[in-house]
Amino acid sequence: MIGIEVEKLINSIAKLPGLGKRSAQRIALHLLKHKDKSLHPLLSSMQDAIKKIVNCELCGNIDTVNPCSICNDKRRDKNTLCIIEDISDLWAFERTGFYRGLYHVLGGALSAIEGIGIEELNIDNLIKRVKKEKYKEIILALSATTEGQTTSHVIADKIEHFNIEITRLAQGLPVGGEVQYLDENTLNTAFQARRKIT
């Protein structure tokens, strides 16, 4: 018989993406067996995250400063803006190091099934940025899923009259693939072979 507190811990862990009940049980058991080495440091890190990590009001990234360190970096190319679905996509680009411009995190992709419309995404803020800044190129670096491609078309329609070059990642991005799961070489090749949309 599992105690109520342990069951609550397992259920909380099971809510994390990619984890089922059995994985959550293994993680909970490990944390409880190793409280000093695992549970207490994890708890401390989570409390620090709650207190210190904020969303960037400009791009939607997370950081301990607002605007984030990427938006504040004077060495970044302020002429290019790379539009991505999620922060994990930003991390994938930053890991490769080949892109030195700015980002805009949408917070997902349009999906009628999941009830994600334009209002749920960071699109209004994107339009405000495009109106205010003088970008030379906007890169649509969204996943090659139906939702990602639909979102790309909607965004391209909304910004095409700003007289900015709009490009997207090359089709080296596998259909149905998500940016965050690509290896660096595939991502780099797709990025370098991007082409103009309008």
C-alpha positions as CSV (number, residue, x, y, z in Angstrom):
1,M,0.0,0.0,0.0
2,I,1.4,3.4,-1.1
3,G,0.9,6.3,1.3
4,I,-1.1,9.4,0.2
5,E,1.9,11.7,0.1
6,V,3.9,9.2,-2.1
7,E,1.0,8.8,-4.4
8,K,0.7,12.6,-4.7
9,L,4.4,12.8,-5.6
10,I,4.1,10.1,-8.2
11,N,1.0,11.7,-9.8
12,S,2.8,15.1,-9.9
13,I,5.8,13.6,-11.6
14,A,3.6,11.7,-14.1
15,K,2.1,15.0,-15.3
16,L,5.5,16.0,-16.8
17,P,5.8,15.6,-20.6
18,G,7.1,12.2,-21.7
19,L,6.5,10.4,-18.4
20,G,4.0,7.8,-17.6
21,K,3.0,6.3,-14.3
22,R,5.7,3.7,-14.2
23,S,8.5,6.2,-15.0
24,A,7.0,8.5,-12.4
25,Q,7.1,5.7,-9.8
26,R,10.8,5.0,-10.5
27,I,11.7,8.7,-10.3
28,A,9.7,9.2,-7.1
29,L,11.4,6.1,-5.5
30,H,14.8,7.4,-6.5
31,L,14.2,10.8,-5.1
32,L,12.9,9.4,-1.8
33,K,15.7,6.9,-1.5
34,H,18.3,9.7,-2.1
35,K,16.8,12.7,-0.4
36,D,20.0,14.5,0.4
37,K,21.7,13.9,-3.0
38,S,18.6,14.2,-5.2
39,L,15.4,15.4,-3.7
40,H,16.7,18.4,-1.6
41,P,18.9,19.8,-4.4
42,L,16.0,19.4,-6.9
43,L,13.6,21.2,-4.5
44,S,16.1,24.0,-4.1
45,S,16.6,24.4,-7.8
46,M,12.8,24.5,-8.4
47,Q,12.4,27.1,-5.7
48,D,15.2,29.2,-7.3
49,A,13.5,28.8,-10.7
50,I,10.1,30.1,-9.3
51,K,11.8,33.1,-7.7
52,K,14.3,34.1,-10.4
53,I,13.3,32.9,-13.9
54,V,11.0,35.2,-15.9
55,N,9.7,35.5,-19.4
56,C,11.3,38.0,-21.8
57,E,8.8,40.6,-22.7
58,L,10.3,41.1,-26.1
59,C,10.9,37.6,-27.5
60,G,9.3,35.1,-25.0
61,N,12.5,33.4,-23.9
62,I,13.1,32.6,-20.3
63,D,16.0,34.1,-18.3
64,T,16.8,35.7,-15.0
65,V,16.7,39.2,-16.6
66,N,14.0,40.9,-18.7
67,P,14.7,41.6,-21.6
68,C,16.7,38.4,-21.8
69,S,20.4,38.1,-22.3
70,I,20.0,37.4,-26.0
71,C,17.8,40.5,-26.6
72,N,20.3,42.6,-24.6
73,D,23.4,41.2,-26.4
74,K,24.9,44.0,-28.5
75,R,26.8,41.5,-30.6
76,R,23.6,39.9,-32.0
77,D,22.5,40.8,-35.6
78,K,19.5,43.1,-35.0
79,N,18.5,42.8,-38.7
80,T,17.3,39.2,-38.6
81,L,14.5,37.7,-36.5
82,C,14.0,34.0,-36.3
83,I,10.5,32.9,-35.4
84,I,10.3,29.6,-33.5
85,E,7.6,27.6,-31.8
86,D,9.1,26.9,-28.4
87,I,12.0,27.8,-26.1
88,S,13.5,24.3,-26.7
89,D,13.8,25.3,-30.4
90,L,15.8,28.4,-29.3
91,W,18.1,26.2,-27.3
92,A,18.6,23.9,-30.3
93,F,19.7,26.9,-32.4
94,E,21.9,28.4,-29.7
95,R,23.5,25.0,-29.2
96,T,24.7,24.9,-32.8
97,G,26.1,28.5,-32.6
98,F,25.6,29.3,-36.3
99,Y,22.7,31.8,-35.9
100,R,23.6,35.1,-34.3
101,G,20.4,37.1,-34.8
102,L,17.3,37.6,-32.6
103,Y,14.4,35.3,-31.8
104,H,10.7,35.4,-31.3
105,V,9.1,32.5,-29.4
106,L,5.5,31.9,-30.4
107,G,4.7,29.5,-27.6
108,G,3.4,26.7,-29.9
109,A,1.7,26.3,-33.2
110,L,-1.8,26.7,-34.4
111,S,-3.9,23.6,-33.8
112,A,-7.7,23.4,-34.1
113,I,-7.6,20.0,-32.4
114,E,-5.8,21.3,-29.3
115,G,-7.8,24.6,-29.3
116,I,-4.7,26.7,-30.0
117,G,-5.6,29.8,-32.1
118,I,-3.9,33.1,-32.9
119,E,-4.9,34.5,-29.5
120,E,-3.0,31.7,-27.6
121,L,0.2,32.4,-29.5
122,N,2.7,35.3,-29.2
123,I,1.7,36.6,-32.6
124,D,0.3,40.0,-31.6
125,N,3.6,40.8,-29.9
126,L,5.4,39.7,-33.1
127,I,3.4,42.1,-35.2
128,K,4.3,44.9,-32.8
129,R,8.0,44.1,-33.0
130,V,7.9,44.0,-36.8
131,K,6.2,47.4,-37.0
132,K,8.6,48.9,-34.5
133,E,12.0,47.4,-35.6
134,K,13.7,47.5,-39.0
135,Y,14.3,43.9,-39.7
136,K,15.8,42.9,-43.1
137,E,14.9,39.3,-42.8
138,I,12.4,37.2,-40.9
139,I,13.1,33.5,-40.7
140,L,10.2,31.2,-40.2
141,A,11.9,28.3,-38.4
142,L,8.8,26.3,-37.5
143,S,8.4,22.5,-37.4
144,A,7.6,20.7,-40.7
145,T,4.3,19.5,-39.3
146,T,0.9,20.5,-40.6
147,E,0.5,22.8,-37.6
148,G,3.9,24.4,-38.1
149,Q,3.3,25.0,-41.8
150,T,-0.1,26.4,-41.2
151,T,1.3,28.8,-38.6
152,S,4.1,29.8,-41.0
153,H,1.5,30.7,-43.7
154,V,-0.6,32.7,-41.3
155,I,2.4,34.7,-40.0
156,A,3.7,35.2,-43.6
157,D,0.3,36.6,-44.6
158,K,0.3,39.0,-41.6
159,I,3.8,40.4,-42.2
160,E,4.2,40.3,-46.0
161,H,3.1,44.0,-46.4
162,F,6.0,45.2,-44.2
163,N,8.5,44.8,-47.2
164,I,10.8,42.4,-45.3
165,E,12.4,39.4,-46.8
166,I,10.6,36.3,-45.4
167,T,12.4,33.0,-45.5
168,R,11.8,29.6,-44.1
169,L,14.0,26.6,-43.3
170,A,14.8,24.4,-46.3
171,Q,13.0,21.2,-46.8
172,G,16.0,19.3,-45.4
173,L,13.9,19.5,-42.3
174,P,12.1,16.1,-42.3
175,V,8.3,16.3,-42.8
176,G,6.6,15.7,-39.4
177,G,9.9,16.6,-37.7
178,E,10.2,19.0,-34.8
179,V,13.1,21.5,-34.6
180,Q,14.1,20.7,-31.1
181,Y,14.8,17.0,-31.9
182,L,17.1,17.6,-34.9
183,D,20.8,17.0,-34.8
184,E,23.1,20.0,-35.3
185,N,24.1,19.0,-38.9
186,T,20.5,18.6,-40.1
187,L,19.5,21.9,-38.4
188,N,22.5,23.7,-39.8
189,T,21.9,22.4,-43.4
190,A,18.2,23.3,-43.3
191,F,19.0,26.7,-41.9
192,Q,21.7,27.6,-44.5
193,A,19.4,26.4,-47.4
194,R,16.4,28.6,-46.3
195,R,14.6,30.3,-49.1
196,K,12.4,33.3,-49.7
197,I,8.6,32.8,-49.3
198,T,7.2,36.0,-50.7
